[in-house]
């Protein structure tokens, strides 16, 4: 099975100048947890997740309308392409501990988003149709990697002092 058969197509994208308040409204209205951030040519330059927004709002003394996605976007993004095999994409998700991969074309323009949720749905549909190219066990194994135990990152001296 190819990524394009399982991905969510037509992703809603934002530019780096989009404010966090507008981004949250888009996430709410489109029921998504990640927004690709694109430049003026439509090429992927980063992503912002709902978690990134929560952390940014909790650690900065600014209103959502004053903070831009360019200030909080993750710039090092793992991606896949529409014709990639879903097993390869699933492997990349586990390896990099991410639940979503932007799907980009050869020019780096977002074509969709592949999420673990998409893969769970397609593994179950394949089972119902009797042609299961992707098993629920494969997806569950990747989820275990994604949610594996990680050391907490200490971001400030205040936190370090509090833990000593």
C-alpha positions as CSV (number, residue, x, y, z in Angstrom):
1,X,0.0,0.0,0.0
2,X,1.2,3.5,-0.9
3,X,1.2,6.5,1.5
4,X,-1.2,8.3,-0.9
5,X,-3.8,5.6,-0.3
6,X,-3.9,6.1,3.5
7,X,-3.0,9.8,4.0
8,X,-5.4,12.6,4.7
9,X,-5.3,14.7,1.6
10,X,-5.5,18.5,1.1
11,X,-3.8,19.6,4.3
12,X,-4.5,23.0,5.7
13,X,-1.3,24.9,5.7
14,X,-0.2,28.2,7.3
15,X,2.6,30.6,6.7
16,X,5.3,31.6,9.3
17,X,3.5,34.9,9.8
18,X,0.3,33.3,10.9
19,X,-0.5,34.1,14.5
20,X,-1.0,31.3,17.0
21,X,-4.6,32.3,17.7
22,X,-5.5,31.9,14.0
23,X,-3.6,28.6,13.9
24,X,-5.5,27.2,16.9
25,X,-8.8,28.2,15.3
26,X,-7.8,26.3,12.1
27,X,-6.8,23.2,14.1
28,X,-10.2,23.3,15.9
29,X,-12.3,23.8,12.8
30,X,-10.4,21.2,10.7
31,X,-10.0,18.8,13.6
32,X,-6.2,18.4,13.1
33,X,-3.4,18.3,15.6
34,X,-0.6,19.5,13.2
35,X,-0.3,22.3,10.7
36,X,2.3,22.3,8.0
37,X,4.1,25.7,7.8
38,X,4.9,26.7,4.2
39,X,6.9,29.5,2.6
40,X,5.6,31.9,-0.1
41,X,6.3,29.2,-2.7
42,X,4.2,26.7,-0.8
43,X,7.2,24.6,0.2
44,X,7.3,23.0,3.7
45,X,9.5,24.9,6.1
46,X,8.2,23.5,9.4
47,X,5.3,22.1,11.4
48,X,3.4,23.1,14.5
49,X,1.5,20.7,16.6
50,X,-1.2,21.3,19.2
51,X,1.4,20.3,21.8
52,X,3.8,22.9,20.5
53,X,1.1,25.6,20.8
54,X,0.4,24.6,24.4
55,X,4.0,24.6,25.4
56,X,4.6,28.0,23.7
57,X,1.6,29.6,25.4
58,X,2.6,28.2,28.7
59,X,6.2,29.3,28.5
60,X,6.0,32.7,27.0
61,X,4.3,35.8,28.4
62,X,2.5,36.7,25.1
63,X,-1.0,36.5,23.8
64,X,-1.8,34.1,21.0
65,X,-2.4,36.9,18.5
66,X,1.1,38.3,19.2
67,X,3.0,35.1,18.7
68,X,3.6,33.7,15.1
69,X,4.0,30.2,13.9
70,X,7.4,31.1,12.6
71,X,8.5,31.6,16.2
72,X,7.4,28.2,17.4
73,X,7.5,25.9,14.3
74,X,9.6,22.8,14.4
75,X,12.0,23.3,11.5
76,X,13.6,19.8,11.3
77,X,10.7,17.9,9.9
78,X,10.6,14.2,8.9
79,X,8.5,13.7,5.7
80,X,7.4,11.1,3.2
81,X,6.2,11.1,-0.4
82,X,2.9,10.0,-1.8
83,X,4.3,6.9,-3.6
84,X,6.4,5.7,-0.5
85,X,5.3,2.4,0.9
86,X,3.3,2.7,4.1
87,X,5.6,0.3,5.9
88,X,8.6,2.6,5.2
89,X,6.6,5.6,6.5
90,X,5.6,3.6,9.6
91,X,9.2,2.7,10.2
92,X,10.2,6.4,10.0
93,X,7.5,7.3,12.5
94,X,8.8,4.8,15.0
95,X,12.4,5.7,14.4
96,X,11.9,9.4,14.9
97,X,9.1,9.0,17.5
98,X,6.5,11.1,15.6
99,X,2.8,10.3,15.1
100,X,2.4,12.4,11.9
101,X,4.4,12.8,8.7
102,X,3.8,15.6,6.2
103,X,3.5,14.1,2.7
104,X,5.3,16.2,0.2
105,X,5.9,16.1,-3.5
106,X,9.4,16.3,-5.1
107,X,9.3,20.1,-4.8
108,X,8.6,19.9,-1.1
109,X,5.0,21.1,-1.3
110,X,2.6,19.4,1.1
111,X,0.2,17.0,-0.5
112,X,-1.3,15.6,2.7
113,X,-0.5,14.3,6.2
114,X,0.0,10.6,7.1
115,X,-0.9,10.0,10.8
116,X,-0.8,6.8,12.9
117,X,-4.6,7.3,13.1
118,X,-4.8,7.0,9.3
119,X,-2.8,3.8,9.4
120,X,-4.9,2.3,12.2
121,X,-8.1,3.0,10.1
122,X,-6.5,1.5,7.0
123,X,-5.2,-1.6,8.8
124,X,-8.7,-2.3,10.1
125,X,-10.3,-1.6,6.7
126,X,-7.9,-4.0,5.1
127,X,-8.7,-6.7,7.6
128,X,-12.4,-6.3,6.9
129,X,-11.8,-6.5,3.2
130,X,-9.7,-9.6,3.6
131,X,-6.6,-7.9,2.1
132,X,-4.6,-6.7,5.0
133,X,-1.3,-5.2,3.7
134,X,-0.8,-3.4,7.0
135,X,-1.6,-5.2,10.3
136,X,-2.9,-3.6,13.4
137,X,0.1,-5.3,15.2
138,X,2.6,-3.3,13.0
139,X,0.9,-0.1,13.8
140,X,0.7,-0.9,17.6
141,X,4.4,-1.8,17.5
142,X,5.2,1.6,16.0
143,X,3.0,3.4,18.6
144,X,5.1,1.7,21.3
145,X,8.2,3.2,19.8
146,X,6.6,6.6,19.4
147,X,5.4,6.6,23.0
148,X,8.6,5.0,24.4
149,X,10.1,6.3,27.6
150,X,12.2,9.3,27.1
151,X,14.2,11.4,29.5
152,X,12.5,14.6,30.4
153,X,14.2,17.7,29.0
154,X,14.9,20.4,31.6
155,X,14.5,23.8,30.1
156,X,15.4,26.3,32.8
157,X,17.6,26.7,35.9
158,X,14.5,27.2,38.0
159,X,13.3,23.7,37.1
160,X,16.8,22.2,37.8
161,X,16.8,23.9,41.2
162,X,13.4,22.6,42.0
163,X,14.4,19.0,41.2
164,X,17.5,19.0,43.4
